Amino acid sequence: MHRVWADIDKSAVRHNLGAIRQRVGDTRVMAVLKANAYGHGAVEMARLLVAEKIDAIGVGDSGEALELRDAGITAPILIVGGIIPGEMPRVVANDIEVNLHTVQMAEELNAEAEKQGRKLRVHLKVDTGMGRLGMQPFEAVPFLHNMRRLRNLELVGMCTHFSLPYERNPAFTTRQIEHFNLAVEVAERLGYRDLTLHSSSSLAVFGRDDAYFNMVRTGIALWGLLPGDAQGNADQLKPALELKSRILFIKEVPEGTPIGYSRTYYTPAPARIATLPVGYNDGYRTSLSNKAETLVRGVRCPVVGRVSMDYTTIDVSLVPDAAVGDEVTLIGRDGEDQISLAEVAAWAEAIPYEILCGLGRRVARVYM
Ligand SMILES: Cc1ncc(COP(=O)(O)O)c(C=O)c1O
């Protein structure tokens, strides 16, 4: 029995992978398992997806990559962002693919691979408008030309990243695709063959079928969501995670009773207040204070007072038979009603990704 836990429905993840595959056809799929698979548990999700014949895994840094290697995951792993020099020895030693962003980085990696007597598989990241990582297209041309002398690096792919997830501007994405295509053309003219080309994250998978190239990189869609205004498309997906806690304590209080730190809430009438053992340490943020709702016995019960490190208080006056030990749904379905992750994110003034990635260590992951 857990105080706070996430039920993770593996069949929903399989379903979502199926929906992605249906969308992209023969295009390969990389599962982005950064940030502990967006809170779903990287090792468990990697095992599931490898069993489903996922083509590649994306992670955020060498620590995440090694966690998977140590768990026996032998599938191709790419660090989809950047690495710092201190990470180079272990990425080379553990056969972790990386994106190249600068000439200097390529030279340092080549030297490390030479030192270890290995050849490292690398992808060239082209910055077509995200402005975060990667070479500008004009830098990529001389780089590709000179790359051949780096004998301990093997260029296996090229990629770019769209800035679209939080703002739809189809024309901008089209320009990003065009710039990426130009860089790919140069690589092909220089004789690079069989490159894995990838640009699309979840939103583009469900909105830009002109940008699949030969691999897509999906994170959030695997967990059953799409960012922002693409929610409509999410009908084809199933949310995989529900966040639950249970009532630890209940009290009846008179009108005018202050609840929680700083007394941000006074009961407007006599009320039944329940205390849940979940707080901001678990990723249930203080910004949810006096805004979020929960489900108790299928009935919406509001969060009242300020969320603290370990506890949250809710008003269960509408559920007269609510009792200590009752399950409380913070994200997910209970009976007829459902609290979606998007709803919680909106209450928290966050994006759904932040809520998932912010789930704390203390939240038990229960796989179903
Ligand atoms: C480079 C890169 N590719 C793909 C993804 C996956 O994005 P999404 O979860 O929107 O599918 C991310 C996520 O942040 C990313 O940084």
The ligand as an ORCA input file, in Angstrom:
! r2SCAN-3c Opt
* xyz 0 1
  C      15.606     16.905    -29.371
  C      14.291     16.333    -28.940
  N      13.643     15.491    -29.754
  C      12.452     14.946    -29.416
  C      11.852     15.250    -28.216
  C      10.506     14.633    -27.893
  O       9.528     15.616    -27.822
  P       7.997     15.228    -27.542
  O       7.957     14.754    -26.147
  O       7.276     16.506    -27.744
  O       7.649     14.164    -28.513
  C      12.474     16.141    -27.354
  C      11.818     16.468    -26.091
  O      12.042     17.411    -25.418
  C      13.731     16.694    -27.718
  O      14.376     17.548    -26.914
*
